Amino acid sequence: MEAPFKTETLDIEGMTCASCAAFVEKSLSRTPGVQRAVVNFATEKATIDYSPAEASPATLKEAVVQAGYGVVERAPDTSAAERNAELDRQKAAAYQQLKRRFWVAAGLAMLIMPLSMLMLWPALGQHVNMQWLNYVLLVLTLPVLFYSGREFYTSAWNGFRHRAANMDTLITVGTGAAFLYSVAATVAPRFFTSRGLMPEVYYDTTATIIALILLGKVLELRAKTQTSAAMRALMGLQAKTARVVRPGGQEVDVPIDQVQLGDLVVVRPGEKVATDGIVQEGYSAVDEAMLTGESLPVTKKTGDPVFGATLNKTGSFRFKVTKVGADTMLAQIVKLVEDAQGSRAPIQRLADKVSAIFVPTVVVIAILTFVLWFDLAPVEVRLPLALVNFVAVLIIACPCALGLATPTAIMVSTGKGAEHGVLIRNAEALEKAYQVNTVLLDKTGTITRGEPAVTDVRALGQDERQLLQLVAAVERQSEHPLAEAVVRHAAAQGLASVAATDFRAVEGKGAAATVQGQTVLVGNHRLLADAGILLSAALTQQAEQLLAQAKTVLYVAVAGQAVGLIGVADTVRETSAAAIRQLQDLGIEVVMMTGDNPQTAAQVARQVGITRYFAEVLPQDKASQVKALQAEGRTVAMVGDGINDAPALAQADVGLAIGAGTDVAMEAASITLMRSDLGGVVTAIALSRQTIRTIKQNLFFAFIYNALGIPVAAGLLYPLFGVLLSPMLAAAAMALSSVSVLTNSLRLRAFSPR
C-alpha cells in the first residue's frame, strides 16, 4: 500500500531572485496532488510533498518548466553523494560561464565608457564624426546585450509569457529602455532635434549596468558556494575504499559502493572507517569529531559500534558491516542538514510576502517617476532625465538581498551546527530555540550517565583494592547491571582477574561464590541477614552515609564476616554542571525532572546547581510537566534520551534528543545532539540566537536599502542637492546589497559555542 504522501526534491535552474522562487513555488502549489511546496532560492532546491495517486515527479517537473525555469535531471541509479558531486560540477561550469559573460561585458564597457566621454567635448567634433561614433558604440554594446545579458532578457520574456515579473524584468526594462532610446537617437537624430530634444545616447549606461550586475552575481554565487562549504566537507568525509575479508581470509580493497551488509572489514591505524558496523575483534581509539564534535578519541572494543568516515587512530580492528549507503550515520546527517537548509523559517514569511508584490510595485513607481520627470523637467532635457531616473529606480530595487537574507544564514548555521555535533531538523526549530527561556532536563542519561558506576569502596580490616578484587571475581559471573559496574571499576583500577568457583545467584538479594578458598557474599543487607551475618556499628554508620547520598549499597562478607561496602550510583556527567551554568548565564532557567525519589533528586540537583526540580515523575506524566511549564507562559526546550521521553520531546516547543539515546527519542525531537553531553544544548541555543540576530540584521539591511534606495533613484533628493543617482551607481549599489547580506551570513562560520 502506497504512503498517502511522498516527498520529492528538485534542483531548480534559472532562478535569479526571491520572486523567481515565489513563481516556482506558486506553480508547484497549484499542481493537483501537491500538499506543500517550498522553494529555497539560496539552495536552488524545491521540496514538494505530493500524493502519488494524483501527481508524479514528471508532473512536478512540468510545473517548474511551465513557470519558465528548468530542472536539473538526476540519474536514478546514482547515490546521493554522486548526485551532489554532479550538481557541484554543473554549478562550477555555470560559475565559469558567468565569469566569462562578466569579463566580456566589463571589457566592452571599459571601451564604451571613454568613447562616450568624447561626447562631452564639443571641440573634438571638428575631428570626430559624432554620428559615426554612435554607430561604433552601438556595435560594441550589442555583444553585451546579446551574450553577457542574454539570460536577463530570456528570463524576463519567460516571466512575461507566464504573466509574472522578477528581478530580470526590472533589469530588462531598465537597460532595454536605455538601449532602445539610444538606438533611436543613433538612427534618427533629426526626430529629436526637430522637437527641441538632445539626441543623447546611453550605451555606456546599458553596458556598465549589465557588467556591474554580472559582477554582483559572480560575487554572490561565490559567496553562496561558501555557505554550503560545511555540507561539502561532510560529504567529502566518506572513505573511498574498504578492505574486506573474503572467504578464505583474503583481504581485498574494494570501492565503498561494493561493500555489503554482513561483510567483515579490516581497519588499520590511520585509516578511515569505511561504513557503520560493530567491532568483532581488536581494540583501538577512534576520532569521531567529524560526526559528534567530540575532540577526544573514543575507545572501541569488541561489541562497540563504529561509524563510517571516522578516523582510526591507534590500534587495528575488524568490524561487521551493519549499514551501508543512505542508511549510514553520515548519510543521515547529510540528509538532515540538507532538509534543514531547504526548510523555511517563520521569520522568512514577511520577506516572502514583500517579494511577491515587490516587482510589480517597483514597475509602477518607475513609471510614475518617468511621468513626473517628463512633465516637470525643462523641455530640452525632460526625456533624458525621465529615462535616467526611470532606469535607476528599476535597477536599484532588485529584491535579491531580501530573498537571500534568511536562507543563507540558515544554510551556514545548520552546517556549522553539524560541525559541532548539533543536528537541526528544520529552520523552524532553529527559530524556536532562539525564544527558549526554560530548559527541562531528564535526569537519567541526560544529566547523569544513565548507567551505574562505583563511587565508594569501604573496607574494614583489609585493603580496599584486595576487597574490590574479591568482589569483582564474584560479579564477573553475574549479568546484573550493578555487577557490571563493579567489574568495570576493578578493570579501571588495573586489578588482575581472580578465579571464582561455585557461583550462585540469589534472586533479589545478590550473589555468592568461592574465591581463593573463601566464601564471598555480595548483595543487599537481606543477603547477609539470611546468612546470619551481623553488621558492625562502624559498617552500619558508613552504609547510612552512603544511603543518605542516594547511593545503592552492596554489602560484602568474606568467610562469614561483614568486611566492607561498595557504593554504586548513576553518576553525574563531568560536563553537566558547567553546561547548566552556561545555560543559566544565558538567562535560561534550568529545571530537572526524574522518576527518582525527592532525596535522590535533591542530591543530584545540588551537584549541578539546579534549584527547581520535579521528582517521582512517572514516564506517562513527563509531557504533562512540559505542559505545566508552558502554562506558566514559558517557551520550553525538553532534553531527553529514552523512549519514555518521546511524548515530552514532542510536546515541548523545542525537543533536543541526546545522541546516545534511542531512535524514537531522536524522531520526536527537532534537534539531535550527537554527543551525550549537555554542552550540545548550550551550542544549539547559542547558535540559534546568533543565527536569528544575523537574519534580523540581513532583513534590516535589505529593507532599509530598498526603502532609501528607491526614493533616491526616483530623484527626490534633486530639489535639495541638485544631484541625481546614476543608473550605473544604482547597479553597483544593488550588487553591493546582495553581497553585504551574504557576507554578513558568512560571519556565522566563525561561530564558537564557548
Buried (B, 14 or more C-beta within 10 A) or exposed (E): EEEEBBEBBBBBBBBBBBBBBBBBBBBBBEBEBBBEBBBBBBBBBBBBBBBBEEBBBEBBBBBBEBBBBBBBEBEEEEBBBEBBBBBBEEBEEEBEEBBEBBBBBBBBBEBBBEBBEBBEEEEEEEEBEBEEBBEBBBEBBBBBBEBBBEBBBBBBBBBEEBEBBBBBBBBBBBBBBBBEBBBBBBEEBEEBEEEEBEBBBBBBBBBBBBBBBBBBBBBBBBBBBBBBBBBBEBBEBBBEBBBBBEEEEEEEEBEBBEBEEEBBBBBEEEBBBBBBBBBBEBBBBBBBBBBBBBEEBBEBEEEBBBBBBBBBBEBBBBBBBBBBBEEBBBBBBBEBBBBBBBBBBEBBEEBBEBBBEBBEEBBEBBBEBBEBBBEEBEEEBBBBBBBBBBBBBBBBBBBBBBBBBBBBBBBBBBBBBBBBBBBBBBBBBBBBBBBBBBBBBBBBBBBBBBEBBBBBBBBBEEEBEBBBBBBBBBBBBBEBEBBBBBBBBBEEBEBEEBEBEEBEBBEEBBBBBBBEEEBBBBBBBEBBEEBEBEBEEEBBEBBEBBEEBBBBBBBBBBEEEBBBBBBBBBBBBEBBBBBBEBBBEEEBBBBBBBBBEBEBBBBBBEBBBBEEBBBEBEBEBBBBBBEBBBEEEBBBBBBBBBBBBBBBBBBBBBBBBBBBBBEBBBBBBBBBBBBBBBBBBBBBBBBBBBBBEBBBBBBEBBBEBBEEBBBBBBBEBBEEEEEBBBBBBBBBBBBBBBBBBBBBBBEBBEBEBE
